[in-house]
Amino acid sequence: MKVLHVISMLYSGGVERWLTDLCVRARARNMDMEIAVLQQKESLFAQLAREAGIQIHYCPGGGANPLPFIANLRSLIRRNGPYDAVHSHIHLYSAFATLAAYLENVPVRVAHSHNVVSNQTGRLKRRLYLTAARQLVWRFSTHRMAPSSPALEDMVGSGWRRDSRSFVMPCGISLAPFQTAIPDSARRPAFGIDRDAFVIATVGRLSSEKNSDFMVDILGELLRIEPKAYLVMIGEGPLRETLQAKAAKGNFSNRLILAGLRSDVPQVLRGIADIFLFPSPPPPRGNEALPIAVVEAQACGLPVVISDGITSEAIFVKNQVTQRLASESPSAWAQAIVEFARSHKTDPELAGQAFHSSPFSIERNMDLLRTLYENNRG
């Protein structure tokens, strides 16, 4: 079975990491998964994909005029196919990916939403585009899916609930990396952190939609309550220099650690963190569908503090997660973090039990997708 996944780029983020892992695991199930990227941007995940032998194709497009992208994807499918399925991860632009696949007679065409970004306010031109794109997704995709209900509704509207070919599938993880020995490179001394420090960790793009600057504000307030506090941010993004400048202005640069992109996130979380923080704002400023980082933090057994911008569908270790309003002040968040960490310690055993009864396994993803592709390829 041969499947082509279409994604904007393999740069950074939980979806890219999940897709790379999915493609690697597909081989054990006699499936050949390839990836088409709209933007050629070198990064850790592109490198890991190539090292794993995953075929990556460059398919330029994504602009206001979709016709060149449609033509490029059709050509790619003809050159490298035939494909049993084209699985598109570019939100409403999947309308054009599934159209191209339809024109090339690909039997299974999946439109997969990973964001909540398409609010219907704003300029008329934008609203017309969203309406037309949704209609095209319904017309040319054979299946619609997303990791959460809000993300699926954002792409195709509330009608998905009455459609048997539209469904929610959380992006899963493997529990194995959360059970292996932690190497020295993922422990506190490797980051210059004292063993008795109070460490908050987060994973995600350094950007406004992740509320990255707000987290640095929280750190400033937190140091008034807990002088041994550190904030470790795993990820990259456009706000790196802004965050460094804010910490320098507050005279706590040594307590903000920007760890960059890493392939050992589970080990780092287990090796350094006392608590996990994820305060992404609700839409329209935020765009979270169901953040994989929040799932990973729970799999570590960490206490987790998230915002109201995160769907409750992301919570599977209920006793270990608390939710706050993104609109609350940094000082309120700081106080909540300290209190929750004091009353909730890391509990890997509880996390393991909850994980096995949850839908967050990448093996379950593989079972569902293989069944979907096989049963509908004709």
VOKEBA-961002 format. One record per residue (C-alpha): x, y, z. Coordinates in Angstrom, 1 decimal, m for minus. Example, Ala and Ser with C-alpha at 12.3 -4.5 7.8 and 13.67 -1.06 7.14 Angstrom:
<atoms>
xx = 12.3	yy = m4.5	zz = 7.8
xx = 13.7	yy = m1.1	zz = 7.1
</atoms>
This chain:
<atoms>
xx = 0.0	yy = 0.0	zz = 0.0
xx = 1.3	yy = 3.4	zz = m1.0
xx = 0.3	yy = 6.6	zz = 0.7
xx = 1.3	yy = 10.3	zz = 0.1
xx = 1.0	yy = 12.7	zz = 3.0
xx = 0.9	yy = 16.4	zz = 2.2
xx = 2.1	yy = 19.0	zz = 4.7
xx = 3.2	yy = 22.6	zz = 4.7
xx = 6.7	yy = 21.8	zz = 5.9
xx = 8.7	yy = 19.5	zz = 8.1
xx = 10.1	yy = 22.2	zz = 10.3
xx = 9.1	yy = 22.0	zz = 14.0
xx = 6.1	yy = 21.0	zz = 15.9
xx = 4.2	yy = 18.0	zz = 17.3
xx = 2.3	yy = 17.2	zz = 14.1
xx = 5.6	yy = 17.0	zz = 12.1
xx = 7.1	yy = 14.7	zz = 14.7
xx = 3.9	yy = 12.6	zz = 14.8
xx = 3.9	yy = 12.3	zz = 11.0
xx = 7.5	yy = 11.3	zz = 10.8
xx = 7.0	yy = 8.6	zz = 13.5
xx = 3.9	yy = 7.4	zz = 11.7
xx = 5.8	yy = 7.0	zz = 8.4
xx = 8.5	yy = 5.0	zz = 10.1
xx = 6.1	yy = 2.7	zz = 11.8
xx = 4.1	yy = 2.1	zz = 8.6
xx = 6.9	yy = m0.1	zz = 7.1
xx = 6.4	yy = m2.7	zz = 9.8
xx = 2.8	yy = m3.0	zz = 8.4
xx = 3.8	yy = m3.3	zz = 4.8
xx = 2.8	yy = 0.3	zz = 4.0
xx = 5.0	yy = 2.8	zz = 2.1
xx = 4.3	yy = 6.3	zz = 3.3
xx = 5.9	yy = 9.3	zz = 1.6
xx = 5.7	yy = 13.1	zz = 2.4
xx = 5.1	yy = 16.0	zz = 0.1
xx = 6.1	yy = 19.4	zz = 1.5
xx = 4.9	yy = 22.8	zz = 0.2
xx = 7.9	yy = 24.6	zz = 1.7
xx = 11.5	yy = 23.3	zz = 1.5
xx = 12.9	yy = 24.3	zz = 4.9
xx = 15.7	yy = 22.3	zz = 6.5
xx = 15.1	yy = 21.3	zz = 10.1
xx = 15.5	yy = 18.5	zz = 12.6
xx = 12.4	yy = 16.7	zz = 11.5
xx = 13.2	yy = 16.8	zz = 7.8
xx = 16.7	yy = 15.4	zz = 8.7
xx = 15.2	yy = 12.7	zz = 10.9
xx = 12.8	yy = 11.7	zz = 8.1
xx = 15.5	yy = 11.4	zz = 5.6
xx = 17.7	yy = 9.4	zz = 8.0
xx = 14.8	yy = 7.0	zz = 8.4
xx = 14.6	yy = 6.6	zz = 4.7
xx = 11.3	yy = 8.4	zz = 4.2
xx = 10.8	yy = 9.8	zz = 0.7
xx = 10.3	yy = 13.6	zz = 0.8
xx = 9.0	yy = 15.4	zz = m2.3
xx = 8.9	yy = 19.1	zz = m2.8
xx = 5.6	yy = 20.4	zz = m4.1
xx = 5.6	yy = 24.2	zz = m4.2
xx = 2.4	yy = 26.0	zz = m3.6
xx = 0.2	yy = 27.4	zz = m0.8
xx = m0.3	yy = 30.9	zz = m2.1
xx = m3.5	yy = 32.8	zz = m2.9
xx = m3.6	yy = 31.2	zz = m6.4
xx = m4.0	yy = 27.4	zz = m5.8
xx = m3.7	yy = 26.5	zz = m9.5
xx = 0.1	yy = 26.1	zz = m9.6
xx = m0.1	yy = 23.9	zz = m6.5
xx = m2.8	yy = 21.7	zz = m8.0
xx = m0.8	yy = 21.3	zz = m11.1
xx = 2.4	yy = 20.5	zz = m9.2
xx = 0.7	yy = 17.9	zz = m7.0
xx = m0.9	yy = 16.2	zz = m10.0
xx = 2.5	yy = 16.0	zz = m11.6
xx = 4.1	yy = 14.6	zz = m8.5
xx = 1.3	yy = 12.0	zz = m8.2
xx = 1.8	yy = 10.9	zz = m11.8
xx = 5.6	yy = 10.7	zz = m11.5
xx = 5.7	yy = 8.8	zz = m8.2
xx = 2.4	yy = 7.0	zz = m8.0
xx = 0.1	yy = 5.3	zz = m8.2
xx = m0.9	yy = 6.0	zz = m4.7
xx = m3.7	yy = 4.2	zz = m2.8
xx = m4.3	yy = 7.3	zz = m0.7
xx = m3.4	yy = 11.0	zz = m0.5
xx = m3.7	yy = 12.3	zz = 3.1
xx = m3.5	yy = 16.1	zz = 3.4
xx = m2.6	yy = 17.9	zz = 6.6
xx = m2.9	yy = 21.5	zz = 5.3
xx = m6.2	yy = 22.5	zz = 6.9
xx = m8.6	yy = 24.1	zz = 4.4
xx = m5.9	yy = 24.2	zz = 1.7
xx = m6.6	yy = 20.4	zz = 1.7
xx = m9.5	yy = 21.3	zz = m0.6
xx = m6.9	yy = 21.7	zz = m3.4
xx = m4.8	yy = 18.7	zz = m2.5
xx = m7.9	yy = 16.4	zz = m2.5
xx = m9.0	yy = 18.0	zz = m5.8
xx = m5.6	yy = 17.2	zz = m7.4
xx = m5.8	yy = 13.6	zz = m6.0
xx = m9.4	yy = 13.3	zz = m7.4
xx = m8.3	yy = 14.4	zz = m10.8
xx = m5.5	yy = 11.7	zz = m10.7
xx = m8.0	yy = 9.0	zz = m9.7
xx = m6.5	yy = 8.4	zz = m6.2
xx = m9.3	yy = 6.4	zz = m4.4
xx = m8.7	yy = 7.5	zz = m0.8
xx = m8.5	yy = 11.3	zz = m0.2
xx = m8.2	yy = 12.4	zz = 3.4
xx = m8.5	yy = 16.1	zz = 4.6
xx = m6.9	yy = 16.3	zz = 8.0
xx = m7.2	yy = 19.4	zz = 10.2
xx = m4.6	yy = 20.2	zz = 12.9
xx = m5.6	yy = 23.8	zz = 13.7
xx = m8.5	yy = 26.0	zz = 14.8
xx = m7.9	yy = 29.1	zz = 12.7
xx = m10.8	yy = 29.6	zz = 10.3
xx = m13.1	yy = 32.0	zz = 12.2
xx = m15.7	yy = 33.6	zz = 9.9
xx = m15.1	yy = 37.2	zz = 10.9
xx = m13.0	yy = 39.6	zz = 8.9
xx = m13.0	yy = 40.7	zz = 5.3
xx = m15.5	yy = 39.5	zz = 2.8
xx = m12.8	yy = 38.0	zz = 0.6
xx = m11.6	yy = 35.8	zz = 3.4
xx = m15.1	yy = 34.6	zz = 4.3
xx = m15.8	yy = 33.7	zz = 0.7
xx = m12.6	yy = 31.7	zz = 0.5
xx = m13.4	yy = 29.8	zz = 3.7
xx = m16.9	yy = 29.0	zz = 2.4
xx = m15.7	yy = 27.8	zz = m1.0
xx = m12.8	yy = 25.8	zz = 0.5
xx = m15.1	yy = 24.0	zz = 2.9
xx = m17.4	yy = 23.0	zz = 0.0
xx = m14.5	yy = 21.7	zz = m2.0
xx = m13.3	yy = 19.6	zz = 1.0
xx = m16.7	yy = 18.0	zz = 1.3
xx = m16.8	yy = 17.5	zz = m2.5
xx = m13.4	yy = 16.0	zz = m3.2
xx = m12.2	yy = 14.4	zz = 0.0
xx = m13.5	yy = 10.9	zz = 0.8
xx = m12.8	yy = 11.3	zz = 4.5
xx = m12.4	yy = 14.2	zz = 7.0
xx = m10.6	yy = 14.0	zz = 10.3
xx = m8.9	yy = 16.0	zz = 13.1
xx = m7.4	yy = 15.3	zz = 16.5
xx = m10.3	yy = 17.1	zz = 18.3
xx = m13.9	yy = 18.2	zz = 17.7
xx = m13.2	yy = 21.9	zz = 17.5
xx = m10.5	yy = 21.3	zz = 14.9
xx = m12.8	yy = 19.2	zz = 12.7
xx = m15.6	yy = 21.7	zz = 13.0
xx = m13.2	yy = 24.5	zz = 12.1
xx = m12.4	yy = 22.8	zz = 8.8
xx = m15.8	yy = 21.5	zz = 7.7
xx = m18.5	yy = 22.9	zz = 10.0
xx = m20.8	yy = 21.1	zz = 12.4
xx = m22.1	yy = 18.8	zz = 9.7
xx = m19.3	yy = 16.4	zz = 10.4
xx = m21.2	yy = 15.0	zz = 13.3
xx = m23.8	yy = 13.5	zz = 11.0
xx = m21.3	yy = 12.1	zz = 8.5
xx = m19.9	yy = 8.6	zz = 9.0
xx = m16.7	yy = 9.5	zz = 7.0
xx = m15.8	yy = 12.4	zz = 9.3
xx = m14.3	yy = 11.5	zz = 12.7
xx = m11.9	yy = 12.5	zz = 15.5
xx = m8.6	yy = 10.7	zz = 15.9
xx = m6.1	yy = 12.2	zz = 18.4
xx = m2.5	yy = 12.2	zz = 17.1
xx = m1.0	yy = 9.4	zz = 19.2
xx = 2.4	yy = 8.8	zz = 20.8
xx = 4.5	yy = 5.7	zz = 21.7
xx = 4.8	yy = 5.2	zz = 25.4
xx = 8.3	yy = 3.5	zz = 25.0
xx = 10.4	yy = 6.7	zz = 25.2
xx = 8.7	yy = 7.5	zz = 28.5
xx = 9.8	yy = 4.3	zz = 30.0
xx = 13.5	yy = 4.1	zz = 29.0
xx = 16.5	yy = 5.2	zz = 31.1
xx = 17.1	yy = 9.0	zz = 31.1
xx = 20.6	yy = 9.8	zz = 29.6
xx = 22.8	yy = 12.4	zz = 31.3
xx = 22.3	yy = 14.7	zz = 28.3
xx = 18.6	yy = 15.1	zz = 29.3
xx = 19.2	yy = 15.7	zz = 33.0
xx = 19.5	yy = 19.0	zz = 34.9
xx = 23.3	yy = 19.4	zz = 35.0
xx = 23.4	yy = 19.3	zz = 31.2
xx = 21.3	yy = 22.4	zz = 31.2
xx = 23.2	yy = 24.2	zz = 33.9
xx = 20.2	yy = 23.7	zz = 36.3
xx = 20.7	yy = 23.0	zz = 40.0
xx = 19.4	yy = 19.7	zz = 41.2
xx = 17.2	yy = 21.3	zz = 43.9
xx = 15.7	yy = 23.9	zz = 41.5
xx = 12.0	yy = 24.3	zz = 40.7
xx = 11.7	yy = 23.7	zz = 36.9
xx = 8.8	yy = 24.5	zz = 34.7
xx = 9.0	yy = 23.1	zz = 31.2
xx = 7.1	yy = 23.7	zz = 28.0
xx = 7.3	yy = 22.5	zz = 24.4
xx = 6.2	yy = 24.4	zz = 21.3
xx = 7.0	yy = 27.1	zz = 18.8
xx = 8.3	yy = 30.3	zz = 20.2
xx = 5.5	yy = 32.5	zz = 18.9
xx = 2.5	yy = 34.6	zz = 19.9
xx = 0.0	yy = 31.9	zz = 19.2
xx = 1.7	yy = 29.7	zz = 21.9
xx = 1.7	yy = 32.7	zz = 24.4
xx = 5.5	yy = 32.4	zz = 24.6
xx = 6.1	yy = 36.0	zz = 25.9
xx = 3.4	yy = 35.5	zz = 28.5
xx = 5.3	yy = 32.5	zz = 29.9
xx = 8.4	yy = 34.7	zz = 30.4
xx = 6.1	yy = 37.1	zz = 32.3
xx = 5.0	yy = 34.2	zz = 34.4
xx = 8.6	yy = 33.3	zz = 35.2
xx = 9.3	yy = 36.9	zz = 36.3
xx = 6.4	yy = 36.7	zz = 38.8
xx = 7.2	yy = 33.1	zz = 39.8
xx = 10.7	yy = 34.1	zz = 40.9
xx = 9.1	yy = 36.4	zz = 43.6
xx = 7.4	yy = 33.3	zz = 45.1
xx = 10.0	yy = 30.6	zz = 44.2
xx = 13.5	yy = 32.0	zz = 43.9
xx = 14.9	yy = 28.7	zz = 42.6
xx = 12.6	yy = 28.7	zz = 39.6
xx = 13.7	yy = 28.0	zz = 36.0
xx = 11.6	yy = 28.0	zz = 32.8
xx = 12.9	yy = 25.6	zz = 30.0
xx = 11.3	yy = 26.2	zz = 26.6
xx = 11.8	yy = 23.4	zz = 24.0
xx = 11.3	yy = 24.7	zz = 20.5
xx = 12.2	yy = 27.4	zz = 18.1
xx = 10.4	yy = 30.4	zz = 16.6
xx = 10.3	yy = 34.1	zz = 15.7
xx = 10.1	yy = 35.3	zz = 19.3
xx = 13.5	yy = 33.9	zz = 20.5
xx = 15.2	yy = 37.2	zz = 20.7
xx = 12.2	yy = 39.0	zz = 22.2
xx = 12.0	yy = 36.4	zz = 25.0
xx = 15.8	yy = 36.8	zz = 25.7
xx = 15.4	yy = 40.5	zz = 25.8
xx = 12.5	yy = 40.4	zz = 28.2
xx = 14.3	yy = 38.1	zz = 30.5
xx = 17.4	yy = 40.3	zz = 30.4
xx = 15.3	yy = 43.4	zz = 31.2
xx = 13.9	yy = 41.6	zz = 34.2
xx = 17.4	yy = 40.5	zz = 35.3
xx = 16.6	yy = 36.8	zz = 35.2
xx = 18.3	yy = 35.7	zz = 31.9
xx = 20.0	yy = 32.8	zz = 33.7
xx = 16.6	yy = 31.4	zz = 34.7
xx = 15.2	yy = 31.2	zz = 31.1
xx = 16.6	yy = 28.3	zz = 29.1
xx = 15.7	yy = 28.2	zz = 25.4
xx = 16.6	yy = 24.6	zz = 24.6
xx = 15.9	yy = 24.7	zz = 20.8
xx = 14.5	yy = 21.8	zz = 18.8
xx = 15.2	yy = 18.4	zz = 20.3
xx = 14.5	yy = 14.8	zz = 19.3
xx = 14.5	yy = 13.6	zz = 22.9
xx = 11.6	yy = 15.6	zz = 24.3
xx = 10.2	yy = 12.7	zz = 26.5
xx = 13.6	yy = 12.2	zz = 28.1
xx = 14.2	yy = 15.9	zz = 28.7
xx = 10.7	yy = 16.3	zz = 30.3
xx = 11.3	yy = 13.4	zz = 32.6
xx = 14.9	yy = 14.5	zz = 33.4
xx = 14.4	yy = 18.1	zz = 34.3
xx = 10.7	yy = 19.1	zz = 34.9
xx = 8.7	yy = 19.5	zz = 38.1
xx = 5.7	yy = 20.8	zz = 36.2
xx = 4.6	yy = 21.4	zz = 32.6
xx = 3.1	yy = 24.7	zz = 31.4
xx = 1.0	yy = 25.3	zz = 28.2
xx = m1.0	yy = 28.6	zz = 28.3
xx = m1.9	yy = 29.0	zz = 24.6
xx = m4.8	yy = 31.5	zz = 24.2
xx = m8.2	yy = 30.5	zz = 22.7
xx = m9.0	yy = 31.4	zz = 19.1
xx = m8.7	yy = 33.7	zz = 17.2
xx = m5.3	yy = 34.5	zz = 18.7
xx = m4.5	yy = 30.8	zz = 19.5
xx = m5.0	yy = 27.9	zz = 17.1
xx = m4.6	yy = 24.7	zz = 19.1
xx = m6.4	yy = 21.6	zz = 17.9
xx = m5.1	yy = 19.1	zz = 20.4
xx = m1.4	yy = 19.8	zz = 21.3
xx = 0.7	yy = 16.6	zz = 21.4
xx = 3.0	yy = 18.3	zz = 23.9
xx = 0.3	yy = 18.2	zz = 26.5
xx = m0.3	yy = 14.5	zz = 25.8
xx = 3.5	yy = 13.8	zz = 26.2
xx = 3.6	yy = 15.8	zz = 29.5
xx = 0.8	yy = 13.7	zz = 30.9
xx = 2.5	yy = 10.5	zz = 29.7
xx = 5.5	yy = 11.6	zz = 31.8
xx = 3.3	yy = 11.7	zz = 34.8
xx = 4.0	yy = 15.4	zz = 35.3
xx = 1.6	yy = 17.9	zz = 36.9
xx = 0.3	yy = 20.0	zz = 33.9
xx = m1.1	yy = 23.5	zz = 33.9
xx = m3.0	yy = 24.4	zz = 30.7
xx = m5.2	yy = 27.3	zz = 29.5
xx = m8.8	yy = 27.5	zz = 28.4
xx = m7.4	yy = 27.6	zz = 24.8
xx = m6.8	yy = 23.8	zz = 25.1
xx = m9.7	yy = 21.4	zz = 24.5
xx = m10.6	yy = 19.1	zz = 27.4
xx = m10.2	yy = 16.3	zz = 24.8
xx = m6.5	yy = 16.6	zz = 25.5
xx = m6.8	yy = 15.6	zz = 29.1
xx = m6.5	yy = 11.9	zz = 29.9
xx = m4.8	yy = 12.0	zz = 33.4
xx = m7.5	yy = 14.1	zz = 35.0
xx = m6.1	yy = 14.3	zz = 38.5
xx = m2.7	yy = 15.6	zz = 37.1
xx = m4.1	yy = 18.5	zz = 35.0
xx = m5.5	yy = 21.9	zz = 35.9
xx = m6.9	yy = 24.5	zz = 33.5
xx = m6.7	yy = 28.3	zz = 33.9
xx = m8.1	yy = 31.2	zz = 32.0
xx = m5.5	yy = 32.6	zz = 29.5
xx = m6.8	yy = 36.1	zz = 30.4
xx = m5.6	yy = 35.8	zz = 34.0
xx = m2.6	yy = 37.8	zz = 35.1
xx = 1.0	yy = 36.4	zz = 35.1
xx = 1.0	yy = 36.6	zz = 38.9
xx = m2.2	yy = 34.5	zz = 39.1
xx = m0.7	yy = 31.9	zz = 36.9
xx = 2.6	yy = 31.9	zz = 38.9
xx = 0.6	yy = 31.3	zz = 42.1
xx = m1.4	yy = 28.5	zz = 40.5
xx = 1.7	yy = 26.8	zz = 39.2
xx = 3.4	yy = 26.8	zz = 42.6
xx = 0.3	yy = 25.5	zz = 44.4
xx = m0.5	yy = 22.8	zz = 41.9
xx = 3.2	yy = 21.6	zz = 41.9
xx = 3.1	yy = 21.4	zz = 45.7
xx = m0.1	yy = 19.3	zz = 45.8
xx = 0.6	yy = 17.1	zz = 42.7
xx = 3.9	yy = 15.3	zz = 42.3
xx = 5.1	yy = 13.4	zz = 39.2
xx = 3.3	yy = 10.0	zz = 39.0
xx = 4.4	yy = 7.9	zz = 36.0
xx = 2.5	yy = 4.8	zz = 37.2
xx = m0.8	yy = 6.7	zz = 37.1
xx = 0.1	yy = 8.1	zz = 33.7
xx = 0.8	yy = 4.7	zz = 32.3
xx = m2.5	yy = 3.3	zz = 33.5
xx = m4.4	yy = 6.2	zz = 32.1
xx = m2.5	yy = 6.1	zz = 28.8
xx = m3.4	yy = 2.5	zz = 28.0
xx = m7.1	yy = 3.2	zz = 28.3
xx = m6.9	yy = 6.4	zz = 26.3
xx = m7.0	yy = 7.0	zz = 22.5
xx = m3.5	yy = 8.6	zz = 22.4
xx = m1.5	yy = 5.6	zz = 21.1
xx = 0.2	yy = 5.9	zz = 17.8
xx = m0.4	yy = 2.1	zz = 17.3
xx = m4.1	yy = 2.9	zz = 17.5
xx = m3.6	yy = 5.6	zz = 14.9
xx = m1.9	yy = 3.0	zz = 12.6
xx = m4.7	yy = 0.5	zz = 13.0
xx = m7.3	yy = 3.1	zz = 12.2
xx = m5.5	yy = 4.5	zz = 9.2
xx = m4.6	yy = 1.2	zz = 7.7
xx = m8.2	yy = 0.1	zz = 8.0
xx = m9.4	yy = 3.3	zz = 6.4
xx = m7.0	yy = 3.1	zz = 3.5
xx = m7.5	yy = m0.6	zz = 2.8
xx = m11.3	yy = m0.6	zz = 3.0
xx = m11.7	yy = 2.3	zz = 0.7
xx = m9.1	yy = 1.9	zz = m2.0
xx = m11.3	yy = m0.2	zz = m4.3
</atoms>
